[in-house]
């Protein structure tokens, strides 16, 4: 080979390397999280810092969660094909990254999610995103995912500053029919629906349809530098907050979360826990609802899914048992109810969790109230007060009952149906909860 020929080959190789480097650089820039297709002209493009791996260290905790309850009526054939669902959820703790869980538990066919996004809401209860906060979500690096019937999927993490005590927007788009939509019907929060793929539309303008449900999404985890674990509140409609003001986040777990944040900000020596709500209206300790899989699955049946599988859970608060009394066509057996509660405690202890329980509040005057059922409630509460059911307990019965008629809720706290508290009642529940009871691990044997 001549010297001139050698220089020519070397020059060609250098040019090739430069060209390849440029191509790689352009490709990396194109895959920076900005939308590639289906983005409305008015939509804001996600920032380039929305890469999959969060930049800062921290602990993954539950920022928000809810329990899947059943298949949404009217969606049996088409699901929500061709529509974007923008769920509004309220986080308790802040952080530097986030990920979501989507469920197809009650679907009867695979659910295709072709696009999904996460953003900070511009204002409470709004479908509009804060400028610069829109993030495209991926699943194993892909923009979409297929969730099998009965299954769930967790998204990749995205870098995003998640403020504490803030509404977040979780949006999904499904292009094809999927059968029943897995949902939580008593959200006490308005979410939104838009026609077409509007997952990355930050304006909120296309979201003209409102819905009182949470659909598909069951968890929003936060990479937090202020929390070291998760406390799960596990209960029925009282925990679900069915009589609380819509969109105001006045369910008692929400109020408890705020109270714990305030105490920690004031320097209290308390666990730095995020608080998530796993209440289901009508839920019982022992009995399932109808269907396969069972809708409104029993507390014992769903405990693994809704408590043990939550992110970095440290403690569970159980307020369950009233529906076992009121919804049983025969007189409920208090020993079986307490036995079911003890089963939950054993399962929690087997996973190293501390368990705080609650006495059952009075329901005198409610449609299902009878003296015999009141007797069952009193026997369950008496057993809880012995201290041999839970590691610790909060006496909601004593705190909210009418001092002139202990079989009824105090009018100060009654929503009007003589079973569920009002906003003021939920506030009282959170106020009487001893934050110190969150400390420590579960006892080996009670």
C-alpha positions in Angstrom: 0.0 0.0 0.0 1.3 3.4 -0.9 1.6 6.2 1.7 -1.0 8.2 -0.2 -3.3 5.3 -0.3 -2.8 4.7 3.4 -3.7 8.4 4.2 -6.8 8.1 2.1 -8.0 5.0 4.0 -7.3 6.7 7.3 -9.2 9.8 6.3 -12.2 7.6 5.3 -12.1 5.8 8.6 -12.0 9.1 10.5 -14.9 10.5 8.5 -16.9 7.3 9.2 -16.3 7.6 12.9 -17.4 11.2 12.9 -20.5 10.4 11.0 -21.5 7.6 13.3 -20.9 9.8 16.3 -23.1 12.4 14.9 -25.8 9.9 14.2 -25.7 8.6 17.7 -25.9 12.1 19.1 -28.9 12.9 16.9 -30.6 9.7 17.9 -30.1 10.4 21.6 -31.5 13.9 21.2 -34.6 12.5 19.4 -35.2 10.0 22.3 -35.1 12.6 25.0 -38.7 12.1 26.1 -40.3 14.5 23.6 -43.4 13.2 21.8 -42.9 11.4 18.5 -46.5 11.1 17.3 -50.0 11.9 18.2 -49.3 15.2 19.9 -51.9 18.0 19.4 -50.5 21.3 18.1 -51.6 23.0 21.3 -49.9 20.5 23.6 -46.7 21.2 25.5 -43.8 18.9 24.7 -42.2 17.2 27.6 -38.8 18.6 28.8 -35.6 16.8 28.0 -35.0 16.0 31.6 -37.9 13.5 31.6 -35.6 10.5 31.2 -36.4 7.2 32.7 -33.8 7.1 35.5 -34.4 9.6 38.4 -31.3 11.7 39.0 -31.3 11.9 42.8 -31.3 9.4 45.6 -34.2 8.8 47.9 -36.7 6.2 49.0 -39.6 4.9 46.9 -42.8 5.3 48.9 -46.5 5.5 48.2 -47.4 9.0 47.1 -51.0 7.9 46.5 -52.9 4.7 46.1 -56.4 3.2 45.7 -57.9 -0.2 45.6 -59.4 -1.7 42.4 -63.0 -2.5 43.2 -64.6 -4.0 40.1 -65.5 -3.7 36.4 -67.1 -0.4 35.5 -70.8 -0.9 34.3 -71.3 0.0 30.7 -67.7 -0.7 29.6 -68.2 -4.5 29.2 -67.8 -4.4 25.4 -65.7 -1.5 24.4 -63.9 -0.4 27.5 -62.8 3.2 26.8 -61.3 2.6 23.4 -60.3 5.7 21.5 -60.4 8.0 24.6 -57.9 9.5 26.9 -58.5 9.1 30.7 -57.0 11.8 32.9 -57.1 10.7 36.5 -56.6 13.4 39.1 -54.9 12.0 42.2 -53.6 13.8 45.3 -50.1 13.0 46.6 -49.1 13.2 50.3 -45.3 13.5 50.0 -43.0 15.1 47.6 -40.0 13.8 45.7 -37.8 13.9 42.6 -39.2 11.0 40.6 -42.4 9.0 40.1 -43.9 5.9 38.6 -47.4 4.5 38.4 -49.2 1.2 38.6 -52.0 0.4 36.1 -54.4 -2.5 36.7 -56.5 -4.7 34.4 -57.7 -6.8 37.3 -61.3 -6.9 36.1 -60.7 -6.9 32.4 -61.6 -9.9 30.4 -59.2 -9.3 27.6 -55.7 -7.7 27.2 -55.7 -4.0 27.8 -53.5 -2.0 25.3 -52.2 1.3 26.6 -50.4 2.9 23.7 -49.5 6.1 25.5 -49.5 7.3 29.1 -48.3 10.5 30.8 -47.8 12.1 34.3 -47.9 15.8 35.2 -48.4 18.1 38.1 -51.9 19.7 38.0 -51.8 23.5 37.5 -54.5 23.9 40.2 -56.6 21.7 42.4 -59.1 19.5 40.5 -57.8 20.9 37.1 -57.0 18.8 34.0 -54.4 21.4 33.0 -50.7 20.7 33.7 -48.1 22.9 35.3 -45.8 24.3 32.5 -42.8 22.0 32.1 -44.2 19.2 34.2 -45.6 16.9 31.5 -43.8 13.6 31.2 -44.3 10.7 28.8 -44.3 7.4 30.7 -42.7 4.3 29.4 -43.0 0.6 30.2 -39.7 -1.4 29.9 -38.5 1.4 27.7 -41.5 1.3 25.3 -44.1 4.0 25.0 -46.9 1.5 25.3 -47.8 -1.7 27.1 -50.3 -4.6 27.0 -51.7 -5.6 30.4 -53.2 -9.1 30.4 -56.6 -9.7 31.8 -56.3 -9.9 35.6 -52.8 -8.3 35.5 -51.1 -5.0 36.3 -48.0 -3.2 35.2 -45.6 -0.7 36.8 -44.2 2.1 34.6 -40.6 3.1 34.3 -39.6 5.9 36.7 -39.5 9.5 35.4 -37.6 12.5 36.7 -40.2 14.9 38.0 -40.4 17.3 40.9 -43.5 16.1 42.8 -44.7 18.7 45.3 -46.1 17.4 48.6 -49.9 17.7 49.1 -50.5 18.3 45.4 -52.9 17.1 42.7 -51.2 15.0 39.9 -52.5 14.0 36.5 -52.2 10.4 35.4 -53.3 10.0 31.8 -53.7 6.9 29.7 -54.9 6.2 26.1 -56.3 2.9 25.0 -56.8 2.6 21.2 -58.7 -0.7 21.1 -61.6 -2.3 22.9 -60.6 -4.1 26.1 -63.7 -5.1 28.0 -64.6 -4.0 31.5 -62.6 -1.1 32.9 -61.0 -1.7 36.3 -62.1 1.2 38.4 -62.6 2.7 41.9 -66.1 4.1 41.9 -66.2 6.2 45.1 -63.2 8.4 44.3 -64.7 11.7 45.8 -62.5 13.3 43.1 -63.5 14.5 39.6 -61.3 13.2 36.8 -61.5 13.8 33.1 -62.0 12.1 29.7 -61.1 13.4 26.2 -61.7 11.9 22.7 -58.6 10.7 20.9 -55.0 10.5 22.1 -54.6 13.6 24.2 -52.2 12.0 26.8 -49.6 14.8 26.4 -51.9 17.7 26.0 -51.0 20.0 28.9 -53.7 22.6 28.2 -56.5 20.4 29.5 -58.8 21.9 26.9 -59.9 18.6 25.2 -60.9 17.2 28.6 -64.5 18.2 28.5 -66.0 15.1 30.1 -65.9 14.6 33.8 -66.0 11.4 35.8 -66.3 10.6 39.5 -64.2 7.5 39.1 -60.5 6.5 39.1 -59.8 4.2 36.2 -56.9 1.8 35.6 -54.5 3.6 37.9 -54.0 2.1 41.4 -50.8 3.7 42.6 -48.4 6.6 42.2 -45.1 6.0 43.9 -42.7 8.8 44.6 -38.9 8.8 44.9 -38.9 10.8 48.1 -36.1 12.5 50.1 -38.5 13.2 53.0 -40.2 9.9 53.7 -38.7 6.6 54.7 -41.7 4.3 54.3 -45.4 4.0 53.7 -48.4 3.7 56.1 -51.4 2.0 54.5 -54.9 2.9 55.8 -57.1 -0.2 55.2 -60.8 0.0 55.6 -64.3 0.4 54.2 -66.5 3.4 53.2 -65.5 5.4 56.2 -61.8 5.2 55.1 -62.9 5.6 51.5 -64.4 8.9 52.6 -67.7 8.6 50.8 -69.4 11.5 52.6 -66.4 13.8 52.4 -66.5 16.9 50.2 -65.7 16.0 46.6 -62.3 17.4 45.5 -61.3 18.7 48.9 -59.3 15.7 50.1 -61.0 15.6 53.5 -61.1 11.8 53.9 -59.6 11.0 57.3 -56.4 9.4 55.8 -55.8 12.7 53.9 -56.2 14.7 57.1 -54.0 12.3 59.0 -51.3 12.6 56.3 -51.4 16.4 56.6 -51.2 16.2 60.4 -48.2 13.9 60.2 -46.4 16.2 57.8 -47.1 19.2 60.0 -45.8 17.4 63.1 -42.6 16.4 61.3 -42.1 19.9 60.0 -42.3 21.1 63.6 -39.5 18.7 64.6 -41.5 15.9 66.2 -39.7 12.6 66.6 -42.1 10.6 64.5 -41.7 8.1 61.6 -41.3 9.9 58.2 -44.1 8.0 56.5 -46.2 8.6 53.5 -49.9 7.8 54.0 -52.0 6.0 51.4 -55.7 5.1 51.4 -56.9 1.6 50.6 -60.5 1.9 51.6 -63.3 0.3 49.6 -67.0 1.2 50.3 -68.9 -1.8 51.5 -65.8 -3.8 52.2 -66.0 -6.6 54.8 -63.3 -8.5 56.7 -64.7 -11.9 55.8 -67.1 -11.8 52.8 -66.4 -11.3 49.1 -68.6 -9.6 46.6 -69.9 -11.3 43.5 -68.1 -12.2 40.3 -64.8 -13.8 39.3 -62.5 -12.3 40.3 -64.7 -11.1 43.2 -65.7 -7.5 43.1 -65.2 -5.8 46.4 -63.0 -8.6 47.6 -62.9 -9.3 51.3 -60.3 -7.7 53.5 -58.6 -11.0 54.1 -58.6 -11.7 50.3 -57.2 -8.4 49.2 -54.8 -7.7 52.0 -51.8 -9.1 50.1 -52.6 -6.9 47.0 -53.7 -3.7 48.7 -51.3 -3.7 51.7 -48.4 -6.1 51.5 -47.6 -5.3 47.9 -47.6 -1.5 48.5 -44.2 0.2 48.1 -42.0 0.0 51.3 -45.0 -0.4 53.6 -44.0 -0.2 57.3 -47.3 0.0 59.1 -51.0 -0.7 58.4 -54.0 0.9 60.1 -57.1 -1.3 60.0 -60.6 0.2 60.3 -62.8 -2.7 59.1 -65.7 -4.7 60.4 -68.9 -2.6 60.4 -70.1 -4.1 57.1 -69.6 -7.6 58.4 -72.3 -6.6 60.9 -74.6 -4.5 58.8 -74.5 -6.5 55.5 -74.9 -9.9 57.0 -78.4 -11.2 56.4 -78.2 -13.1 59.6 -76.7 -11.9 62.9 -72.9 -11.7 62.5 -70.7 -13.7 64.8 -68.3 -11.3 66.7 -65.8 -14.0 67.3 -65.5 -14.6 63.5 -65.1 -10.9 62.9 -62.3 -10.7 65.5 -60.8 -13.9 64.2 -60.6 -12.3 60.7 -59.0 -9.2 62.1 -56.4 -11.4 63.8 -55.7 -13.1 60.5 -54.9 -9.8 59.0 -52.6 -9.0 61.9 -50.8 -12.3 61.5 -50.2 -11.7 57.8 -48.9 -8.2 58.6 -46.6 -9.4 61.3 -45.3 -12.2 59.0 -44.0 -9.3 56.8 -42.6 -7.3 59.6 -45.4 -4.7 59.7 -46.8 -2.9 62.7 -50.6 -2.9 62.9 -52.8 -0.2 64.4 -56.5 -1.0 64.7 -59.6 1.0 65.3 -62.8 0.4 67.3 -66.0 0.4 65.3 -68.0 3.6 65.5 -71.8 3.5 66.4 -74.5 3.3 63.8 -77.6 3.8 65.9 -80.4 5.3 63.7 -78.9 3.9 60.5 -81.3 1.8 58.3 -79.6 -1.4 59.2 -79.3 -0.8 62.9 -80.8 -3.2 65.4 -80.2 -3.8 69.1 -78.7 -7.2 68.3 -76.3 -5.8 65.7 -75.3 -3.1 68.2 -74.5 -5.9 70.6 -72.2 -7.5 68.1 -70.4 -4.1 67.6 -69.9 -3.7 71.3 -68.5 -7.2 71.6 -66.0 -6.6 68.8 -64.9 -3.3 70.4 -64.5 -4.9 73.8 -62.1 -7.4 72.3 -60.1 -4.7 70.6 -59.9 -2.7 73.8 -58.2 -5.7 75.6 -55.1 -4.9 73.6 -54.9 -8.5 72.3 -56.0 -7.9 68.7 -53.7 -5.1 67.4 -50.3 -3.7 68.3 -52.1 -0.5 69.2 -55.5 0.9 68.6 -57.4 4.2 68.2 -60.8 4.5 69.9 -62.9 6.1 67.2 -66.0 4.8 68.9 -65.3 6.8 72.1 -64.2 9.9 70.2 -67.1 10.3 67.8 -70.1 8.8 69.7 -72.8 11.0 71.2 -72.1 11.3 74.9 -75.9 11.4 75.6 -76.5 8.3 73.5 -73.5 6.1 73.0 -75.2 4.0 70.4 -75.2 6.9 67.9 -72.7 9.2 66.3 -72.5 12.7 67.8 -74.5 15.2 65.7 -71.3 17.2 65.5 -69.7 14.5 63.5 -72.7 12.8 61.7 -73.0 13.3 57.9 -76.7 12.7 58.3 -77.0 9.0 57.5 -76.0 8.0 61.1 -73.1 5.8 59.8 -70.6 7.9 58.0 -68.9 10.9 59.5 -69.0 14.4 58.0 -65.9 16.4 57.1 -65.8 17.5 60.7 -66.1 13.9 61.8 -63.2 12.9 59.5 -61.1 15.7 60.9 -61.8 14.4 64.5 -60.8 10.9 63.5 -57.4 12.2 62.3 -57.0 14.5 65.3 -57.5 11.7 67.9 -55.2 9.3 66.2 -52.0 9.0 68.3 -49.1 9.6 65.9 -46.8 7.9 68.4 -48.7 4.6 67.6 -47.0 4.5 64.2 -43.6 3.9 65.9 -42.1 0.5 66.2 -42.4 -2.9 64.7 -45.2 -5.5 65.0 -45.3 -7.7 68.0 -44.4 -11.3 67.4 -47.5 -12.6 69.2 -50.6 -10.9 70.7 
